[in-house]
Every structure is written in structure tokens, then in C-alpha cells.
């Protein structure tokens, strides 16, 4: 059974992590990005070679990799008496390569909202956020059967940073989604209502009822979500 009992054990789940993550830069490439971050007007290969005390050929090799990954781009071509001087600048993707800390700000906002609402109101608010995001993604699910919607959901979860896989609950025969990580784990530990966001998002996109069997924020080794047919309304 792929339920709460087996959350800490290896079970035959099918991985759906098909979307690759940002390329991890080599140390020299990281140093080049640091230089371009400090010099926002851009730098030439010669200037980078001098700053890093490495050969021009080595800089060219690293530049090719960084440009191919979208971290930097050519920003100017200065004509000189000798060869044309190409200036490279950092892109938005390159800026986003460096760490950012959003958790403390998110915690501040959620704590303030939680104080202004009662527990049920805060839970309803997170559900509405999940439905709102689902509405923005709805076009990607139109015309697809449940299997197709599941695949699309798993791709979206992967793009958001979840490590997800799927399996079948041997007791009920129903599909189960397993998330081996929580992208807002620290926040969810303080604000369990965040899980309602995930449930609302998945339920809306799949047009199925989704029940949470386990939760990492509550001490389980993974988050499990079981898919049920939506109950007909009277």
C-alpha cells in the first residue's frame, strides 16, 4: 500500500521529473557571473581574463557555456583599431542564479494574514489562491483525459520545484502522487493551511477530489496525495 505507513520506504513510484533544472555553474563560471553582476555595463573577454587572472582562451570557453545557458549575452560591439571588442553582460537568468531569500518575507505576510483572519478564513483564503492559479493554467488541461491531465499536473509541479512521482494505492487501486520535497517546507511547518493551496490547485486542474494522506510539514517522509472521483452534487 502506498499510504502513510510506507512514506519512509522505497516504493515503486514512477518519476515524472522530466523538466531539467538550471545548470549548476562551474567555479570559474560563477566567478565570471560575479564580475558581471558587479559591472552591470558589461565586460570584455580581456577584462574578465585580467580580473580572474586566467587566459583569454579559458574565458572564451566559459563564456560560450554561460551564453549557451542564457546566463549572459552580448550587449555591445565596440570597434577599436584592432579586433572588434565584444562586451558581455549578465541576463535576468544570470541574476536569478544567485541565491535569494523570500521565506522570511513570506512568513511575515502569512503571519499578518493569519492574525487578521480566523483559522477557517485563512484556510479558505489558501484554497482560493489555489483555485486562482488553476484558472490561470486551465488552458493547458482543456481537452485532455484524466491521464493527460495527470501528466500535465506533474510537469507543472516539477517546474515549480517539486520532486514528484506517481504510483497506485494497492488497497484502493487509485492513483497516488508522491512529492519527495516541499518547496515551502519551513513555511508549511508554521502555517499548515498552505497545504490547502496544493489540494485546491490539484483538485481544480484534475477535476477530481484529492485527499492528502501524509505531509512532510507534519513529520512524514513525503507528501502523498490520492486521487478520487469527484462526488456528484445533489
Secondary structure as a PSIPRED ss2 file (coil, helix, strand):
# PSIPRED VFORMAT (PSIPRED V4.0)

   1 X C   1.000  0.000  0.000
   2 X C   1.000  0.000  0.000
   3 X C   1.000  0.000  0.000
   4 X H   0.000  1.000  0.000
   5 X H   0.000  1.000  0.000
   6 X H   0.000  1.000  0.000
   7 X C   1.000  0.000  0.000
   8 X C   1.000  0.000  0.000
   9 X C   1.000  0.000  0.000
  10 X C   1.000  0.000  0.000
  11 X C   1.000  0.000  0.000
  12 X C   1.000  0.000  0.000
  13 X C   1.000  0.000  0.000
  14 X E   0.000  0.000  1.000
  15 X E   0.000  0.000  1.000
  16 X C   1.000  0.000  0.000
  17 X C   1.000  0.000  0.000
  18 X C   1.000  0.000  0.000
  19 X C   1.000  0.000  0.000
  20 X C   1.000  0.000  0.000
  21 X C   1.000  0.000  0.000
  22 X C   1.000  0.000  0.000
  23 X C   1.000  0.000  0.000
  24 X C   1.000  0.000  0.000
  25 X C   1.000  0.000  0.000
  26 X C   1.000  0.000  0.000
  27 X H   0.000  1.000  0.000
  28 X H   0.000  1.000  0.000
  29 X H   0.000  1.000  0.000
  30 X H   0.000  1.000  0.000
  31 X H   0.000  1.000  0.000
  32 X H   0.000  1.000  0.000
  33 X H   0.000  1.000  0.000
  34 X H   0.000  1.000  0.000
  35 X H   0.000  1.000  0.000
  36 X H   0.000  1.000  0.000
  37 X H   0.000  1.000  0.000
  38 X H   0.000  1.000  0.000
  39 X C   1.000  0.000  0.000
  40 X C   1.000  0.000  0.000
  41 X C   1.000  0.000  0.000
  42 X C   1.000  0.000  0.000
  43 X E   0.000  0.000  1.000
  44 X E   0.000  0.000  1.000
  45 X H   0.000  1.000  0.000
  46 X H   0.000  1.000  0.000
  47 X H   0.000  1.000  0.000
  48 X H   0.000  1.000  0.000
  49 X H   0.000  1.000  0.000
  50 X H   0.000  1.000  0.000
  51 X H   0.000  1.000  0.000
  52 X H   0.000  1.000  0.000
  53 X C   1.000  0.000  0.000
  54 X C   1.000  0.000  0.000
  55 X C   1.000  0.000  0.000
  56 X H   0.000  1.000  0.000
  57 X H   0.000  1.000  0.000
  58 X H   0.000  1.000  0.000
  59 X H   0.000  1.000  0.000
  60 X H   0.000  1.000  0.000
  61 X H   0.000  1.000  0.000
  62 X H   0.000  1.000  0.000
  63 X H   0.000  1.000  0.000
  64 X H   0.000  1.000  0.000
  65 X H   0.000  1.000  0.000
  66 X H   0.000  1.000  0.000
  67 X H   0.000  1.000  0.000
  68 X H   0.000  1.000  0.000
  69 X C   1.000  0.000  0.000
  70 X C   1.000  0.000  0.000
  71 X C   1.000  0.000  0.000
  72 X E   0.000  0.000  1.000
  73 X E   0.000  0.000  1.000
  74 X E   0.000  0.000  1.000
  75 X E   0.000  0.000  1.000
  76 X E   0.000  0.000  1.000
  77 X E   0.000  0.000  1.000
  78 X E   0.000  0.000  1.000
  79 X C   1.000  0.000  0.000
  80 X C   1.000  0.000  0.000
  81 X C   1.000  0.000  0.000
  82 X C   1.000  0.000  0.000
  83 X C   1.000  0.000  0.000
  84 X C   1.000  0.000  0.000
  85 X E   0.000  0.000  1.000
  86 X E   0.000  0.000  1.000
  87 X E   0.000  0.000  1.000
  88 X E   0.000  0.000  1.000
  89 X E   0.000  0.000  1.000
  90 X E   0.000  0.000  1.000
  91 X C   1.000  0.000  0.000
  92 X H   0.000  1.000  0.000
  93 X H   0.000  1.000  0.000
  94 X H   0.000  1.000  0.000
  95 X H   0.000  1.000  0.000
  96 X H   0.000  1.000  0.000
  97 X H   0.000  1.000  0.000
  98 X C   1.000  0.000  0.000
  99 X C   1.000  0.000  0.000
 100 X C   1.000  0.000  0.000
 101 X C   1.000  0.000  0.000
 102 X C   1.000  0.000  0.000
 103 X H   0.000  1.000  0.000
 104 X H   0.000  1.000  0.000
 105 X H   0.000  1.000  0.000
 106 X H   0.000  1.000  0.000
 107 X H   0.000  1.000  0.000
 108 X H   0.000  1.000  0.000
 109 X H   0.000  1.000  0.000
 110 X H   0.000  1.000  0.000
 111 X H   0.000  1.000  0.000
 112 X H   0.000  1.000  0.000
 113 X H   0.000  1.000  0.000
 114 X H   0.000  1.000  0.000
 115 X H   0.000  1.000  0.000
 116 X H   0.000  1.000  0.000
 117 X C   1.000  0.000  0.000
 118 X C   1.000  0.000  0.000
 119 X H   0.000  1.000  0.000
 120 X H   0.000  1.000  0.000
 121 X H   0.000  1.000  0.000
 122 X H   0.000  1.000  0.000
 123 X H   0.000  1.000  0.000
 124 X H   0.000  1.000  0.000
 125 X H   0.000  1.000  0.000
 126 X H   0.000  1.000  0.000
 127 X H   0.000  1.000  0.000
 128 X H   0.000  1.000  0.000
 129 X H   0.000  1.000  0.000
 130 X H   0.000  1.000  0.000
 131 X H   0.000  1.000  0.000
 132 X H   0.000  1.000  0.000
 133 X H   0.000  1.000  0.000
 134 X H   0.000  1.000  0.000
 135 X H   0.000  1.000  0.000
 136 X H   0.000  1.000  0.000
 137 X H   0.000  1.000  0.000
 138 X H   0.000  1.000  0.000
 139 X H   0.000  1.000  0.000
 140 X H   0.000  1.000  0.000
 141 X C   1.000  0.000  0.000
 142 X C   1.000  0.000  0.000
 143 X C   1.000  0.000  0.000
 144 X C   1.000  0.000  0.000
 145 X C   1.000  0.000  0.000
 146 X H   0.000  1.000  0.000
 147 X H   0.000  1.000  0.000
 148 X H   0.000  1.000  0.000
 149 X H   0.000  1.000  0.000
 150 X H   0.000  1.000  0.000
 151 X H   0.000  1.000  0.000
 152 X H   0.000  1.000  0.000
 153 X H   0.000  1.000  0.000
 154 X H   0.000  1.000  0.000
 155 X H   0.000  1.000  0.000
 156 X H   0.000  1.000  0.000
 157 X H   0.000  1.000  0.000
 158 X H   0.000  1.000  0.000
 159 X H   0.000  1.000  0.000
 160 X H   0.000  1.000  0.000
 161 X C   1.000  0.000  0.000
 162 X C   1.000  0.000  0.000
 163 X C   1.000  0.000  0.000
 164 X E   0.000  0.000  1.000
 165 X E   0.000  0.000  1.000
 166 X E   0.000  0.000  1.000
 167 X E   0.000  0.000  1.000
 168 X E   0.000  0.000  1.000
 169 X C   1.000  0.000  0.000
 170 X C   1.000  0.000  0.000
 171 X C   1.000  0.000  0.000
 172 X C   1.000  0.000  0.000
 173 X C   1.000  0.000  0.000
 174 X C   1.000  0.000  0.000
 175 X E   0.000  0.000  1.000
 176 X E   0.000  0.000  1.000
 177 X E   0.000  0.000  1.000
 178 X E   0.000  0.000  1.000
 179 X E   0.000  0.000  1.000
 180 X C   1.000  0.000  0.000
 181 X C   1.000  0.000  0.000
 182 X C   1.000  0.000  0.000
 183 X C   1.000  0.000  0.000
 184 X C   1.000  0.000  0.000
 185 X H   0.000  1.000  0.000
 186 X H   0.000  1.000  0.000
 187 X H   0.000  1.000  0.000
 188 X H   0.000  1.000  0.000
 189 X H   0.000  1.000  0.000
 190 X H   0.000  1.000  0.000
 191 X C   1.000  0.000  0.000
 192 X C   1.000  0.000  0.000
 193 X C   1.000  0.000  0.000
 194 X H   0.000  1.000  0.000
 195 X H   0.000  1.000  0.000
 196 X H   0.000  1.000  0.000
 197 X H   0.000  1.000  0.000
 198 X H   0.000  1.000  0.000
 199 X H   0.000  1.000  0.000
 200 X H   0.000  1.000  0.000
 201 X H   0.000  1.000  0.000
 202 X H   0.000  1.000  0.000
 203 X H   0.000  1.000  0.000
 204 X H   0.000  1.000  0.000
 205 X H   0.000  1.000  0.000
 206 X H   0.000  1.000  0.000
 207 X C   1.000  0.000  0.000
 208 X C   1.000  0.000  0.000
 209 X E   0.000  0.000  1.000
 210 X E   0.000  0.000  1.000
 211 X E   0.000  0.000  1.000
 212 X E   0.000  0.000  1.000
 213 X E   0.000  0.000  1.000
 214 X E   0.000  0.000  1.000
 215 X C   1.000  0.000  0.000
 216 X H   0.000  1.000  0.000
 217 X H   0.000  1.000  0.000
 218 X H   0.000  1.000  0.000
 219 X C   1.000  0.000  0.000
 220 X C   1.000  0.000  0.000
 221 X C   1.000  0.000  0.000
 222 X C   1.000  0.000  0.000
 223 X E   0.000  0.000  1.000
 224 X E   0.000  0.000  1.000
 225 X E   0.000  0.000  1.000
 226 X E   0.000  0.000  1.000
 227 X E   0.000  0.000  1.000
 228 X E   0.000  0.000  1.000
 229 X C   1.000  0.000  0.000
 230 X C   1.000  0.000  0.000
 231 X C   1.000  0.000  0.000
 232 X C   1.000  0.000  0.000
 233 X C   1.000  0.000  0.000
 234 X C   1.000  0.000  0.000
